[in-house]
């Protein structure tokens, strides 16, 4: 019964906070500002496939 009241209290608290704040439209810029997106852009790198294919055991280096 104690677990039920704890769960009910948390549920009511979350419900009240949600009602006070109100349901807002999710804005991508709020959660992902442009500074974060600029850092998340992958680098333009060239992978030397021939070098990797010439290795005898690529996971352990050349042996």
N, C-alpha and C positions, 0 to 999 in steps of 0.2 A: 504494500500500500504506500510505503514511503517513496518507492521508485515512481509510482503513478503520480503522486503529488509533485515530486520533483520535475518529472516530465511535463506535467500540466503547467507548472509555474514557468518553466522555460518556454513552452509553447505560447502562453499568454503574454510573456514578456516580449518575445519576438513579434507576435501579432501586434501588440501595442506600438512597438518601435516602427514596424512597417507602416502602420496606419498614421503615425505622427509624421514620419518622413514623407510618406506618400509614394505611390508607384510612379517612378520617373522613367522616361524613355532612356534606354541605355545608349550612351554616347561613346563611340569608340575612342575619341580623343581624351575622354576622362580617364579611361583605364590604360590606354596606350598613347602617351604623348609622342610627338614627333621625335623628340630626343631619343626615346627608347627605340623607336622604329628605325632611326638612322643607324643606331648601333647594331641592330639586328640584321641589317642587310649583309648578305654573304659577300665575302671578298671575291674578286675576280682573279682566281688562281688557275694556273695551268698544271695539270698533273702529268708527270712523265710516265705514261703507260708502258712504253718500251723498257724503261729502266726496271719497273716493277715486274714485268713479264720475264726479264732476263735473270732475275734472282731465282736461285734454286729453291729456296724456302722463304717466301716473302714475309711470313709472320715472324721468323727468327733472324732475318737478315741473310746475307750470303754466307754459306758454309761449304 
